[in-house]
Amino acid sequence: MTLNIVMLGPPGAGKGTQGERLAREYGVPRIATGDILREAVVARTELGCLAKATMEAGQLVGDEVMIAIVKGRLLQADTRQGFVLDGFPRTVRQAEALDALVSARGVLTILHIVVPLDELARRVASRRICGQCGTTAGPLAPPDAVCVVCGGALVQRTDDSVEIVRKRLRVFERETAPLVQYYQRRPTFFEIDGNQLPDRVSAAMRSAVGAASEVGSAATRTPHRRTADRR
Ligand code: AMP
């Protein structure tokens, strides 16, 4: 059985931290499209040059570019047992492309993390990344912490300033919120309360993944009932 997980939620919902935990626990890679783009910006690749201004403005990079990135990443051998996608899909167009990419891999589990707006703004304002390699520091990293990967100094993300975060939340509402509608009638869609202690969020996710796996197993036994609506 493969474990194909999509994490949905606005900036600051905890997709990174929780996605990392899930990926470690189930032994599958976490694929964070924001990290892939930030690494490209730091390395000044063609993709990085293309994406930099868009990211700094808090806008979304084009669908075709993002779909090509994820398509290429899902061809790599480490995704054979599954993946945790963080930051993709962000538009309905991307979600449709993902469905086509994973149709032969079993069910897609969608975890939608819900957090109140004022809490999101507070979290995003205090989040930091490594200025050298772009790795995101955990929310509990002390003020004098350095990057756990390369030892570089931690800085605020250029797109995490108050003004840009407001813009990103608006973009999220407009482009990404419709994804909830796209997915919510599936039996493998779960809403997770992200406004609780990280361990409790992880536990809620684990039980959702367990429930989704059962849907997957039942679908394998009785393929015609896969689209059964649980609402
Ligand atoms: P994140 O780290 O997921 O918050 O992503 C940071 C920025 O990267 C976003 O504000 C977008 O500019 C860009 N980005 C990441 N993933 C996507 C995606 N799936 N589609 C479009 N833009 C993306």
Residues whose N, C-alpha, C, O or C-beta is under 5 A from the ligand:
A	BS01	AMP	T33 G34 D35 L37 T54 M55 G58 Q59 L60 V61 M66 D86 G87 F88 P89 R90
